[in-house]
Amino acid sequence: MTSVEDSPSPIEDTRRRQLVEVTIDSLAELGYVGTTLAQIAARAGVSPGLVAHYFGDKDGLLDAAFRALARRVGNQVRARLRQVSTPRGRIQAVIDANLAPEEFEQRTGTAWLAFWGQVLQVESLKRVQSVYQQRTLSNLRGSLKKLVPPDEAQRLASMIAAMIDGVWLRAALSGWREADSESARALLTAFVDGRLSPTPPVEDDTGGATGGATGGAGRGRSSPGAGERFASINPATGEVLGYVTVDGGAQVNAAVRAANKAQAGWGAMTGTERARVLRRAAEILRSRNQDLAELETRDTGKPIQETRVVDVASGADCFEYFAGLAQSLAGEHIDLGAQAFGYTRREPLGVVAGIGAWNYPLQIACWKAAPALACGNAMIFKPAELTPFTAVKLQEILLEAGAPPGVFQVVQGFADTGRLLTRHPGIRKVSLTGEVGTGKAVMSDAAQSLKNVTLELGGKSPLIVFGDAKLDNAVAGALLANFYSSGQVCSNGTRVFVHRSIKAAFLERLVKRVNAMRIGDPMNPETQVGALVSEQHMHKVLYYIDRGRAEGARVLTGGMRVTTGGLERGYFVAPTVFDDCRDDMTIVREEIFGPVMSVLEFEDEQEVIERANATEFGLAAGVFTNDLTRAHRVIARLQAGTCWINQYNVTPIELPFGGVKLSGLGRENGRAAIEHYTQLKSVYVAMGDVDAPY
């Protein structure tokens, strides 16, 4: 595991980056004037001479910090640009990267503000600012020239850049009260759409016509509009796997009409008839395991040793399980005495929608489709835009298995396409796997037509290792809880609480096993750690690692991007273990969704339960101990929907899966899923005459 930089040495590079992060912290708290070399050295726990050795003087240190902030935005711009292919999409990528939520975060925003106040007085800062602005203008001009005449492109690029700076500055000066990232992006998007929509198409370099902007402001649209194409990237190589066309209102409406037509017949079939189709789908999935696993690996960056054992197989298990339940769906008989009885009917909802996540694309599609179809519904499924391909294969497999056309359909796109589903009056339920903000938006949209919702959202789950635990098992559980799928698992136990009496031994064995993990080409069966899903996500994970260092956590292993061994074009991050963590650290509080483990020490049961529950999330939790009485006692008090005793991240299809608090609503898998894809009808049957009082 090696760092990105060949020079300076990895240790020196880590120290420099740590000092830069501490400088940003100081700027956010004390401002430009209050930030000194001595003050930075004291915060970082090093000598002022060492700071001077790396940066020379205060101006050199602040110049490096300013460059780090600008580089972070530049990385986000490049990552977003790689995901879009249209001029309008590229313009939006620049807007969204510059006005991203992290740029409105108090710490980052206040540091930016401190720099802007000194740009005119400090020549080195002026140079950094000039380069930053010129790159922004260049990115905007290049795309605008595809949409408007060159002179207008120049003027409009300058206006957009000025508005980006202006709306951000206004928010900063108001203490972030007058604007946030979402409203700022929406404002800029509406402005650009307003300026572009009246313009006629202009000729592109190939002589073809390029249209103007599409769609409205939405919520700060950064994606291609309906009918436009976007690229799907292999995260291990950076190469384009293929292009996908965005579905808009016309396509979603057509899908709902087809689903309604198909559901009428599908829902009228017996459970046994539907079960035959689902069992056949499971058989086809298993027969094509290798091909589907390879496609999933190329689309997600996960190792083939994972996808061919888990991703496809678990989807097939899901269809087989719900095929069995389809045959046993029933209501109940209620005895109401000699003159009447009642019964209930368990009926399908009708047309339902599924919205998937990018970490387990095929598995999630199966987890949503199998119970929905078993209960007699039709489903319209939107996969994540980063991983669009295997859901289409599932649609083909279901048709081949005998499902009527329209019973399972795939629509492609970004958030705008998802909102067409969540807001559609003809859709009766939405099942989402995603992050908390998206879940709240889906729930708000669904409320307008009182749709049912199932939300499987994020987590920051605790894994508790008591002093009597079998140490090797606990270490193995921590590895599964943090580094499977490169750490991109919503239920991961990233807060690892280890009893003080065994912490040293636990860490020794843990680090040894982490260092032995093989990072490499995901298509190599020997590879154990693959790529993160996108360049943008990789930079997010690296940002959190830098924050961990800056806040005082100690990296025991990893903590860097991996670019050796032919991996320089991919998005690889070494499995990272932090020690000396505190509960108030950013890496301990916020979901990172990458290969980053935070180890914390505890002394007694009551203490660790309180600390484990001190989070807004509640998806999962794990306990390792040889005392099963204590295990059950602790699990009963942990605020989590899915728990493990002496194991972690094993999710058999027979067991319901889901969270509490901000981690979601409802359950997937097990018999509990049936409750979320059916509705009960109560029927009263009179056995005698009607006695009316009038």
C-alpha positions as CSV (number, residue, x, y, z in Angstrom):
1,M,0.0,0.0,0.0
2,T,1.7,3.1,-1.2
3,S,0.7,6.8,-1.5
4,V,0.0,8.8,-4.6
5,E,3.1,10.9,-4.3
6,D,6.6,9.6,-5.1
7,S,8.2,12.8,-3.8
8,P,8.3,13.9,-1.0
9,S,8.3,10.7,1.0
10,P,4.9,9.3,2.2
11,I,5.7,10.4,5.8
12,E,6.7,13.9,4.8
13,D,3.6,14.2,2.5
14,T,1.4,13.0,5.4
15,R,2.9,15.6,7.8
16,R,2.5,18.4,5.2
17,R,-1.2,17.5,4.6
18,Q,-1.8,17.3,8.4
19,L,-0.3,20.7,8.9
20,V,-2.4,22.1,6.1
21,E,-5.6,20.7,7.6
22,V,-4.6,22.1,11.0
23,T,-4.1,25.5,9.3
24,I,-7.6,25.4,7.8
25,D,-9.0,24.6,11.3
26,S,-7.1,27.6,12.7
27,L,-8.3,29.9,9.9
28,A,-11.9,28.9,10.5
29,E,-11.5,29.6,14.2
30,L,-9.0,32.5,14.5
31,G,-9.0,34.1,11.0
32,Y,-6.0,35.1,8.9
33,V,-4.4,37.4,11.4
34,G,-4.7,35.1,14.4
35,T,-3.1,32.1,12.5
36,T,0.6,32.0,13.2
37,L,3.4,29.4,12.7
38,A,3.7,29.0,16.5
39,Q,0.0,28.6,16.9
40,I,-0.2,25.9,14.1
41,A,2.8,24.1,15.6
42,A,1.1,24.0,19.0
43,R,-2.1,22.6,17.5
44,A,-0.3,20.0,15.5
45,G,2.0,19.0,18.4
46,V,5.2,19.7,16.5
47,S,7.9,22.4,16.8
48,P,7.6,25.7,14.9
49,G,10.9,24.8,13.3
50,L,9.4,21.8,11.6
51,V,6.5,23.9,10.2
52,A,9.1,26.4,8.9
53,H,11.1,23.5,7.5
54,Y,8.2,22.4,5.3
55,F,6.6,25.8,4.4
56,G,9.2,28.5,5.1
57,D,7.1,31.2,6.7
58,K,3.5,32.0,7.4
59,D,2.8,33.1,3.8
60,G,4.1,29.8,2.5
61,L,1.9,27.8,4.9
62,L,-1.2,29.8,4.1
63,D,-0.4,29.6,0.4
64,A,-0.3,25.8,0.7
65,A,-3.6,25.8,2.6
66,F,-5.3,27.9,-0.1
67,R,-3.9,25.7,-2.8
68,A,-5.3,22.6,-0.9
69,L,-8.8,24.2,-0.8
70,A,-8.6,25.1,-4.5
71,R,-7.3,21.7,-5.4
72,R,-10.2,20.0,-3.6
73,V,-12.7,22.0,-5.6
74,G,-10.7,21.3,-8.8
75,N,-10.8,17.5,-8.1
76,Q,-14.6,17.7,-7.6
77,V,-15.0,19.6,-10.9
78,R,-12.9,17.0,-12.8
79,A,-14.8,14.1,-11.2
80,R,-18.2,15.6,-12.2
81,L,-17.1,16.5,-15.7
82,R,-16.1,12.9,-16.3
83,Q,-19.7,11.8,-15.6
84,V,-21.4,14.0,-18.2
85,S,-21.0,14.3,-22.0
86,T,-23.2,17.2,-23.0
87,P,-22.2,20.9,-22.9
88,R,-25.1,21.8,-20.6
89,G,-24.2,18.9,-18.2
90,R,-20.6,20.2,-18.1
91,I,-21.7,23.7,-17.2
92,Q,-23.8,22.3,-14.4
93,A,-20.9,20.2,-13.2
94,V,-18.8,23.3,-12.7
95,I,-21.7,25.0,-10.8
96,D,-22.4,22.0,-8.6
97,A,-18.7,21.4,-7.7
98,N,-18.2,25.0,-6.7
99,L,-21.4,25.2,-4.7
100,A,-21.3,21.7,-3.3
101,P,-22.6,21.2,0.3
102,E,-19.0,20.9,1.6
103,E,-18.2,24.4,0.4
104,F,-21.0,25.7,2.6
105,E,-19.7,23.7,5.6
106,Q,-18.8,26.1,8.4
107,R,-15.1,25.1,8.6
108,T,-14.3,25.1,4.9
109,G,-16.4,28.2,4.2
110,T,-14.9,30.3,6.9
111,A,-11.4,29.4,5.8
112,W,-12.2,30.4,2.2
113,L,-13.6,33.7,3.5
114,A,-10.3,34.3,5.4
115,F,-8.4,33.9,2.2
116,W,-10.6,36.0,0.1
117,G,-10.1,38.9,2.5
118,Q,-6.3,38.7,1.9
119,V,-6.1,38.1,-1.8
120,L,-5.5,41.7,-2.8
121,Q,-2.7,42.2,-0.2
122,V,-0.8,38.9,-0.6
123,E,0.7,38.3,-4.0
124,S,1.0,34.5,-3.7
125,L,-2.6,34.2,-2.7
126,K,-3.6,36.4,-5.7
127,R,-1.8,34.0,-8.0
128,V,-3.6,31.0,-6.6
129,Q,-6.9,32.8,-6.9
130,S,-6.2,33.8,-10.5
131,V,-5.4,30.3,-11.5
132,Y,-8.6,29.0,-9.8
133,Q,-10.8,31.6,-11.5
134,Q,-9.2,31.1,-15.0
135,R,-9.8,27.3,-14.8
136,T,-13.4,28.0,-13.9
137,L,-13.9,30.4,-16.8
138,S,-12.1,28.0,-19.2
139,N,-14.4,25.1,-18.2
140,L,-17.5,27.3,-18.6
141,R,-16.4,28.9,-21.9
142,G,-15.5,25.6,-23.6
143,S,-19.0,24.3,-22.9
144,L,-20.9,27.5,-23.6
145,K,-19.3,27.8,-27.1
146,K,-21.2,24.7,-28.0
147,L,-24.5,26.4,-27.2
148,V,-24.1,30.1,-28.0
149,P,-21.9,32.3,-30.2
150,P,-18.3,32.8,-29.0
151,D,-18.8,36.4,-27.8
152,E,-21.9,35.5,-25.9
153,A,-20.1,32.5,-24.4
154,Q,-17.3,34.7,-23.1
155,R,-19.8,37.1,-21.5
156,L,-22.0,34.4,-20.1
157,A,-19.0,32.5,-18.6
158,S,-17.9,35.6,-16.8
159,M,-21.5,36.2,-15.4
160,I,-21.8,32.6,-14.2
161,A,-18.4,32.7,-12.5
162,A,-19.3,36.0,-10.8
163,M,-22.6,34.6,-9.7
164,I,-21.0,31.5,-8.2
165,D,-18.6,33.7,-6.2
166,G,-21.4,36.2,-5.3
167,V,-24.0,33.8,-4.1
168,W,-21.4,31.9,-2.0
169,L,-20.0,35.2,-0.6
170,R,-23.5,36.3,0.4
171,A,-24.1,33.1,2.2
172,A,-20.8,33.3,4.0
173,L,-21.3,36.9,5.1
174,S,-24.7,36.0,6.5
175,G,-23.3,33.2,8.6
176,W,-24.8,30.6,6.2
177,R,-28.3,31.8,7.1
178,E,-29.4,33.3,3.8
179,A,-28.5,30.5,1.4
180,D,-27.4,26.9,1.4
181,S,-25.9,24.7,-1.2
182,E,-29.2,23.5,-2.6
183,S,-30.7,26.9,-3.0
184,A,-27.5,28.4,-4.4
185,R,-27.3,25.7,-7.1
186,A,-30.9,26.1,-7.9
187,L,-30.5,29.8,-8.4
188,L,-27.5,29.4,-10.7
189,T,-29.3,26.6,-12.6
190,A,-32.4,28.7,-13.2
191,F,-30.2,31.6,-14.4
192,V,-28.3,29.4,-16.9
193,D,-31.5,27.7,-18.1
194,G,-33.1,31.1,-18.5
195,R,-30.2,32.4,-20.6
196,L,-29.8,29.4,-22.7
197,S,-33.4,28.3,-23.4
198,P,-34.2,31.1,-25.9
199,T,-31.0,30.6,-27.9
200,P,-31.1,28.7,-31.2
201,P,-28.8,25.7,-31.7
202,V,-25.3,26.3,-33.0
203,E,-23.1,24.1,-35.0
204,D,-20.7,21.9,-33.0
205,D,-17.2,20.9,-34.2
206,T,-18.6,18.0,-36.2
207,G,-21.2,20.1,-38.0
208,G,-24.1,18.7,-36.0
209,A,-26.7,20.7,-34.2
210,T,-26.4,21.0,-30.4
211,G,-29.5,22.1,-28.6
212,G,-29.9,24.5,-25.7
213,A,-30.6,23.7,-22.1
214,T,-33.2,21.1,-21.1
215,G,-35.5,20.9,-18.2
216,G,-36.0,23.4,-15.3
217,A,-34.1,24.2,-12.2
218,G,-35.3,21.2,-10.3
219,R,-33.1,21.0,-7.2
220,G,-29.9,22.2,-8.8
221,R,-29.7,19.8,-11.7
222,S,-26.2,18.6,-12.4
223,S,-27.1,15.8,-14.7
224,P,-28.0,15.4,-18.4
225,G,-31.7,16.0,-19.2
226,A,-34.2,13.6,-20.8
227,G,-32.9,12.2,-24.1
228,E,-29.3,13.0,-23.4
229,R,-26.6,10.4,-22.8
230,F,-24.3,9.9,-19.9
231,A,-21.2,7.7,-19.5
232,S,-20.8,4.8,-17.2
233,I,-17.1,4.6,-16.0
234,N,-15.1,1.5,-15.0
235,P,-13.7,2.8,-11.7
236,A,-10.7,0.5,-11.8
237,T,-9.4,1.9,-15.1
238,G,-11.3,5.2,-15.7
239,E,-12.4,3.9,-19.0
240,V,-15.9,4.3,-20.4
241,L,-18.0,1.1,-20.2
242,G,-20.8,2.5,-22.3
243,Y,-23.4,5.2,-22.6
244,V,-26.9,5.3,-21.3
245,T,-29.8,7.6,-22.3
246,V,-31.7,9.5,-19.6
247,D,-35.4,8.7,-19.4
248,G,-37.8,11.7,-18.9
249,G,-41.5,12.3,-18.3
250,A,-42.6,10.7,-21.6
251,Q,-40.7,7.5,-20.9
252,V,-41.8,7.3,-17.2
253,N,-45.5,7.9,-18.2
254,A,-45.2,5.1,-20.8
255,A,-43.6,2.8,-18.3
256,V,-46.5,3.4,-15.8
257,R,-49.1,2.7,-18.5
258,A,-47.4,-0.5,-19.4
259,A,-47.0,-1.5,-15.8
260,N,-50.7,-0.9,-15.1
261,K,-51.7,-3.0,-18.0
262,A,-49.3,-5.9,-17.1
263,Q,-50.1,-5.8,-13.4
264,A,-53.8,-6.4,-14.0
265,G,-53.0,-9.9,-15.4
266,W,-50.0,-10.6,-13.2
267,G,-51.9,-9.7,-10.0
268,A,-54.8,-12.0,-11.0
269,M,-52.6,-15.0,-11.4
270,T,-52.4,-17.5,-8.5
271,G,-49.4,-17.4,-6.2
272,T,-48.2,-20.7,-7.6
273,E,-48.3,-19.4,-11.2
274,R,-46.2,-16.3,-10.2
275,A,-43.9,-18.5,-8.2
276,R,-43.0,-20.6,-11.3
277,V,-41.7,-17.4,-13.0
278,L,-39.7,-16.3,-10.0
279,R,-38.1,-19.7,-9.6
280,R,-37.2,-19.7,-13.3
281,A,-35.6,-16.3,-12.8
282,A,-33.5,-17.6,-9.9
283,E,-32.3,-20.5,-12.1
284,I,-31.3,-18.2,-14.9
285,L,-29.5,-15.9,-12.5
286,R,-27.4,-18.8,-11.2
287,S,-26.7,-20.1,-14.7
288,R,-25.3,-16.7,-15.7
289,N,-23.5,-16.0,-12.5
290,Q,-20.1,-15.5,-14.0
291,D,-21.1,-13.2,-16.8
292,L,-23.3,-11.1,-14.5
293,A,-20.5,-11.0,-11.8
294,E,-18.0,-9.7,-14.4
295,L,-20.3,-7.0,-15.5
296,E,-21.0,-6.0,-11.9
297,T,-17.3,-5.9,-11.2
298,R,-16.6,-3.6,-14.2
299,D,-19.5,-1.3,-13.3
300,T,-18.8,-1.1,-9.5
301,G,-15.0,-1.7,-9.1
302,K,-15.7,-4.5,-6.6
303,P,-13.5,-7.6,-6.7
304,I,-14.7,-10.5,-8.8
305,Q,-14.2,-12.8,-5.8
306,E,-17.1,-10.9,-4.1
307,T,-19.5,-10.4,-7.0
308,R,-19.5,-14.0,-8.2
309,V,-20.0,-15.3,-4.6
310,V,-22.4,-12.8,-3.2
311,D,-24.0,-10.3,-5.5
312,V,-25.6,-12.6,-8.1
313,A,-26.1,-15.5,-5.8
314,S,-27.9,-13.5,-3.1
315,G,-30.2,-12.1,-5.8
316,A,-31.1,-15.6,-7.0
317,D,-31.7,-16.7,-3.4
318,C,-34.1,-13.8,-3.0
319,F,-36.2,-14.8,-6.0
320,E,-36.3,-18.4,-4.8
321,Y,-37.3,-17.4,-1.3
322,F,-40.2,-15.1,-2.4
323,A,-41.3,-17.7,-4.9
324,G,-42.0,-19.9,-1.9
325,L,-43.9,-17.1,-0.1
326,A,-45.9,-16.3,-3.1
327,Q,-47.7,-19.6,-2.8
328,S,-48.6,-19.0,0.8
329,L,-50.0,-15.5,0.7
330,A,-53.2,-15.4,2.6
331,G,-55.5,-13.4,4.8
332,E,-57.2,-14.7,7.9
333,H,-60.7,-15.8,8.9
334,I,-62.3,-14.0,11.9
335,D,-65.2,-15.7,13.7
336,L,-67.9,-13.0,14.6
337,G,-70.5,-15.4,16.1
338,A,-73.4,-17.3,14.6
339,Q,-74.7,-14.5,12.4
340,A,-71.5,-13.3,10.7
341,F,-67.9,-13.9,10.0
342,G,-65.1,-11.8,8.6
343,Y,-62.0,-12.3,6.6
344,T,-59.1,-10.3,5.2
345,R,-57.6,-10.4,1.8
346,R,-53.9,-9.6,1.2
347,E,-53.9,-7.8,-2.2
348,P,-51.1,-6.2,-4.3
349,L,-50.6,-2.4,-4.2
350,G,-50.5,-2.1,-8.0
351,V,-47.6,-0.3,-9.6
352,V,-44.6,0.3,-7.3
353,A,-41.2,1.9,-7.8
354,G,-37.7,0.9,-6.7
355,I,-34.8,3.2,-6.6
356,G,-31.4,1.5,-6.2
357,A,-28.0,2.3,-4.9
358,W,-24.6,1.9,-6.6
359,N,-22.9,-0.4,-4.1
360,Y,-24.9,-3.6,-4.8
361,P,-26.8,-2.8,-8.0
362,L,-28.0,-6.3,-8.9
363,Q,-28.6,-7.5,-5.4
364,I,-30.7,-4.4,-4.5
365,A,-32.7,-4.7,-7.7
366,C,-33.5,-8.3,-6.8
367,W,-34.3,-7.5,-3.1
368,K,-36.9,-5.0,-4.3
369,A,-38.3,-6.8,-7.4
370,A,-38.7,-10.3,-5.9
371,P,-41.1,-9.4,-3.0
372,A,-42.9,-6.9,-5.2
373,L,-43.6,-9.4,-8.0
374,A,-44.3,-12.2,-5.5
375,C,-47.2,-10.1,-4.1
376,G,-48.7,-9.4,-7.6
377,N,-47.3,-5.9,-8.2
378,A,-45.6,-4.5,-11.2
379,M,-42.3,-2.6,-10.5
380,I,-40.5,0.2,-12.3
381,F,-36.9,0.3,-11.2
382,K,-34.3,3.0,-11.5
383,P,-30.8,1.9,-10.9
384,A,-28.1,4.4,-9.6
385,E,-26.7,6.4,-12.5
386,L,-23.1,5.2,-11.6
387,T,-24.0,1.5,-12.1
388,P,-26.8,1.3,-14.7
389,F,-26.2,-2.1,-16.4
390,T,-27.1,-5.2,-14.4
391,A,-30.7,-4.0,-13.7
392,V,-31.2,-4.1,-17.4
393,K,-30.0,-7.7,-17.4
394,L,-32.5,-8.5,-14.7
395,Q,-35.3,-7.1,-16.8
396,E,-34.2,-9.4,-19.7
397,I,-34.0,-12.4,-17.3
398,L,-37.5,-11.9,-16.0
399,L,-38.9,-11.6,-19.5
400,E,-37.1,-14.8,-20.4
401,A,-38.5,-16.5,-17.2
402,G,-42.0,-15.8,-18.3
403,A,-42.9,-12.5,-16.6
404,P,-45.3,-10.5,-18.8
405,P,-43.8,-7.4,-20.5
406,G,-44.3,-4.4,-18.2
407,V,-44.2,-6.3,-15.0
408,F,-40.6,-5.3,-14.3
409,Q,-39.2,-2.3,-16.2
410,V,-36.0,-0.3,-15.9
411,V,-35.8,3.5,-16.4
412,Q,-32.4,5.2,-16.4
413,G,-31.4,8.6,-15.2
414,F,-30.4,10.9,-12.3
415,A,-32.4,12.6,-9.6
416,D,-34.8,14.1,-12.0
417,T,-35.9,10.7,-13.3
418,G,-36.2,9.5,-9.7
419,R,-38.5,12.4,-8.8
420,L,-40.7,11.5,-11.8
421,L,-41.3,8.2,-10.1
422,T,-41.7,9.5,-6.5
423,R,-44.2,12.2,-7.6
424,H,-46.2,10.1,-10.1
425,P,-49.8,9.7,-9.0
426,G,-50.0,6.2,-10.7
427,I,-47.3,4.7,-8.5
428,R,-48.5,3.5,-5.1
429,K,-45.2,2.7,-3.3
430,V,-41.5,3.7,-3.5
431,S,-38.7,1.6,-2.1
432,L,-35.4,3.5,-1.9
433,T,-31.9,2.5,-1.0
434,G,-29.8,5.6,-0.6
435,E,-28.6,8.3,1.7
436,V,-30.6,10.2,4.3
437,G,-31.1,13.4,2.4
438,T,-32.5,11.5,-0.6
439,G,-34.7,9.5,1.7
440,K,-36.2,12.7,3.2
441,A,-36.9,14.1,-0.3
442,V,-38.5,10.8,-1.4
443,M,-40.7,10.8,1.7
444,S,-41.8,14.4,1.1
445,D,-42.7,13.7,-2.5
446,A,-44.5,10.5,-1.6
447,A,-46.6,12.3,1.0
448,Q,-48.3,14.3,-1.7
449,S,-50.2,11.2,-2.9
450,L,-49.8,9.2,0.3
451,K,-47.6,6.6,-1.2
452,N,-46.2,3.8,0.9
453,V,-42.4,4.1,1.4
454,T,-39.6,1.8,2.4
455,L,-36.4,3.6,3.1
456,E,-33.0,1.8,3.6
457,L,-30.7,4.7,4.3
458,G,-27.2,5.3,5.8
459,G,-25.5,4.3,9.0
460,K,-22.6,4.8,11.3
461,S,-22.9,1.6,13.1
462,P,-21.1,0.4,16.3
463,L,-19.2,-2.9,16.6
464,I,-18.5,-3.7,20.3
465,V,-15.7,-6.1,21.2
466,F,-15.8,-7.1,24.9
467,G,-12.7,-8.3,26.7
468,D,-13.8,-12.0,26.7
469,A,-14.3,-12.2,23.0
470,K,-12.5,-14.7,20.8
471,L,-9.9,-12.3,19.5
472,D,-9.4,-13.7,16.0
473,N,-13.2,-13.9,15.4
474,A,-13.5,-10.3,16.6
475,V,-10.8,-9.1,14.2
476,A,-12.3,-11.0,11.3
477,G,-15.7,-9.4,12.1
478,A,-14.1,-6.0,12.2
479,L,-12.6,-6.6,8.8
480,L,-15.9,-7.7,7.3
481,A,-17.6,-4.7,9.0
482,N,-15.2,-2.2,7.3
483,F,-13.4,-3.4,4.2
484,Y,-15.8,-5.7,2.3
485,S,-16.7,-4.0,-1.0
486,S,-14.0,-1.4,-0.3
487,G,-16.0,-0.2,2.7
488,Q,-19.0,0.8,0.6
489,V,-21.6,-1.0,2.6
490,C,-24.4,0.9,4.4
491,S,-24.5,-1.4,7.5
492,N,-20.7,-1.3,8.1
493,G,-19.6,-1.2,11.7
494,T,-17.1,1.6,11.3
495,R,-17.1,2.6,15.0
496,V,-15.2,-0.3,16.5
497,F,-15.3,-0.1,20.3
498,V,-12.7,-2.4,21.9
499,H,-12.3,-3.1,25.6
500,R,-9.2,-1.5,27.0
501,S,-7.9,-4.9,28.3
502,I,-7.5,-6.3,24.8
503,K,-7.2,-3.3,22.6
504,A,-3.4,-3.6,22.1
505,A,-3.6,-7.3,21.1
506,F,-6.7,-6.6,18.9
507,L,-4.9,-3.8,17.0
508,E,-1.8,-5.8,16.5
509,R,-3.7,-8.7,14.9
510,L,-5.9,-6.3,13.0
511,V,-3.1,-4.3,11.4
512,K,-1.2,-7.4,10.5
513,R,-4.3,-8.8,8.6
514,V,-5.1,-5.4,6.9
515,N,-1.5,-5.1,5.7
516,A,-1.8,-8.5,4.1
517,M,-4.9,-7.6,2.1
518,R,-4.4,-7.6,-1.7
519,I,-5.3,-4.4,-3.5
520,G,-5.4,-4.7,-7.3
521,D,-7.3,-5.3,-10.5
522,P,-10.9,-6.2,-9.5
523,M,-11.0,-8.8,-12.3
524,N,-8.2,-10.7,-10.7
525,P,-9.6,-13.5,-8.5
526,E,-6.8,-12.9,-6.0
527,T,-7.8,-9.3,-5.4
528,Q,-9.4,-8.6,-2.1
529,V,-9.8,-4.8,-2.3
530,G,-11.1,-3.2,-5.4
531,A,-11.8,0.4,-6.5
532,L,-14.2,2.9,-5.0
533,V,-17.1,3.6,-7.3
534,S,-16.1,7.0,-8.8
535,E,-13.4,9.6,-8.7
536,Q,-15.6,12.0,-6.9
537,H,-16.3,9.5,-4.2
538,M,-12.6,8.7,-3.9
539,H,-11.9,12.3,-3.2
540,K,-14.6,12.4,-0.6
541,V,-13.1,9.4,1.2
542,L,-9.6,11.0,1.1
543,Y,-11.0,14.2,2.5
544,Y,-12.3,12.3,5.5
545,I,-9.0,10.6,6.0
546,D,-7.3,14.0,6.0
547,R,-9.9,15.3,8.5
548,G,-9.1,12.4,10.8
549,R,-5.4,13.2,10.8
550,A,-6.1,16.9,11.4
551,E,-8.4,16.2,14.3
552,G,-5.7,14.1,16.0
553,A,-6.5,10.5,15.1
554,R,-3.5,8.3,14.3
555,V,-3.3,6.2,11.1
556,L,-2.1,2.7,11.9
557,T,-2.2,1.6,8.3
558,G,-3.4,2.9,5.0
559,G,-4.6,6.4,4.7
560,M,-3.7,7.0,1.1
561,R,-4.6,6.6,-2.5
562,V,-3.0,3.6,-4.2
563,T,-1.5,4.2,-7.6
564,T,1.2,1.5,-7.9
565,G,0.9,-1.8,-9.7
566,G,-0.9,-0.4,-12.7
567,L,-3.7,1.2,-10.6
568,E,-2.9,4.8,-11.3
569,R,-5.9,5.3,-13.5
570,G,-8.4,3.8,-11.0
571,Y,-9.9,5.1,-7.8
572,F,-8.2,2.9,-5.2
573,V,-7.8,3.8,-1.5
574,A,-5.9,1.7,0.9
575,P,-7.8,0.1,3.8
576,T,-7.3,2.6,6.6
577,V,-7.4,2.0,10.4
578,F,-7.5,5.0,12.8
579,D,-6.5,4.7,16.5
580,D,-6.7,7.4,19.2
581,C,-10.2,8.3,18.1
582,R,-12.7,10.3,20.1
583,D,-16.5,10.3,19.8
584,D,-16.6,13.9,18.7
585,M,-14.3,13.4,15.7
586,T,-15.7,13.9,12.2
587,I,-14.6,10.4,11.1
588,V,-16.5,8.9,14.0
589,R,-19.7,10.9,13.6
590,E,-20.2,11.0,9.8
591,E,-20.8,8.2,7.3
592,I,-17.7,8.0,5.1
593,F,-18.7,5.0,2.9
594,G,-15.2,3.9,2.3
595,P,-12.5,1.6,3.7
596,V,-12.0,3.7,6.9
597,M,-12.2,2.1,10.4
598,S,-12.2,4.1,13.6
599,V,-11.1,2.2,16.7
600,L,-12.3,3.5,20.1
601,E,-11.5,2.3,23.6
602,F,-14.1,1.6,26.3
603,E,-14.1,0.2,29.9
604,D,-17.6,-0.9,30.9
605,E,-20.9,-2.1,29.4
606,Q,-23.1,0.9,30.4
607,E,-20.6,3.4,29.0
608,V,-20.2,1.6,25.6
609,I,-24.0,1.2,25.1
610,E,-24.5,5.0,25.7
611,R,-21.7,5.9,23.3
612,A,-22.8,3.4,20.7
613,N,-26.3,4.9,20.7
614,A,-25.1,8.5,20.6
615,T,-25.7,8.9,16.8
616,E,-28.6,9.9,14.6
617,F,-28.3,6.7,12.7
618,G,-29.6,3.2,13.7
619,L,-29.1,0.8,10.8
620,A,-26.9,-1.9,12.4
621,A,-24.8,-3.0,15.3
622,G,-22.6,-5.9,16.4
623,V,-21.4,-7.5,19.6
624,F,-18.5,-9.9,20.1
625,T,-18.4,-11.7,23.5
626,N,-18.3,-15.2,24.9
627,D,-20.9,-14.2,27.4
628,L,-24.2,-14.9,25.6
629,T,-26.3,-13.5,28.4
630,R,-24.4,-10.2,28.1
631,A,-24.7,-10.4,24.3
632,H,-28.5,-10.6,24.4
633,R,-28.7,-7.9,27.1
634,V,-26.5,-5.4,25.1
635,I,-28.2,-6.1,21.8
636,A,-31.6,-5.4,23.4
637,R,-30.4,-1.9,24.4
638,L,-28.7,-1.0,21.1
639,Q,-30.8,1.4,18.9
640,A,-30.3,-0.5,15.6
641,G,-32.6,-2.4,13.3
642,T,-30.2,-5.1,12.2
643,C,-27.8,-6.7,14.7
644,W,-25.2,-9.5,14.9
645,I,-23.8,-11.5,17.8
646,N,-20.3,-12.8,17.1
647,Q,-20.6,-12.1,13.4
648,Y,-21.0,-9.1,11.1
649,N,-22.6,-8.1,7.7
650,V,-24.1,-11.5,7.1
651,T,-27.6,-10.9,5.6
652,P,-29.6,-14.1,4.9
653,I,-32.6,-13.5,2.8
654,E,-34.8,-15.1,5.4
655,L,-34.0,-12.4,8.0
656,P,-35.6,-8.9,7.7
657,F,-33.1,-6.0,7.1
658,G,-33.6,-2.3,7.8
659,G,-32.9,0.4,10.3
660,V,-34.3,2.8,12.9
661,K,-33.9,6.6,13.5
662,L,-32.4,8.3,10.4
663,S,-31.4,4.9,8.9
664,G,-34.8,4.3,7.5
665,L,-38.3,3.0,7.6
666,G,-39.7,-0.5,6.8
667,R,-37.9,-3.7,6.2
668,E,-36.6,-5.7,3.2
669,N,-36.3,-9.5,3.1
670,G,-38.0,-12.1,5.2
671,R,-41.7,-12.4,5.7
672,A,-41.7,-8.8,6.9
673,A,-41.2,-7.5,3.3
674,I,-44.6,-8.9,2.4
675,E,-46.3,-6.3,4.7
676,H,-44.7,-3.5,2.6
677,Y,-45.8,-4.8,-0.8
678,T,-49.4,-5.7,0.0
679,Q,-52.5,-4.0,1.4
680,L,-55.2,-5.6,3.6
681,K,-58.9,-5.6,2.7
682,S,-61.4,-6.5,5.4
683,V,-64.6,-8.2,4.5
684,Y,-67.7,-8.6,6.7
685,V,-70.1,-11.4,5.7
686,A,-73.6,-11.4,7.2
687,M,-75.3,-14.8,7.8
688,G,-78.7,-13.5,8.6
689,D,-81.2,-10.7,7.9
690,V,-80.4,-7.0,8.2
691,D,-82.0,-5.4,11.2
692,A,-82.3,-1.7,10.4
693,P,-83.8,0.7,13.1
694,Y,-85.8,2.7,10.5
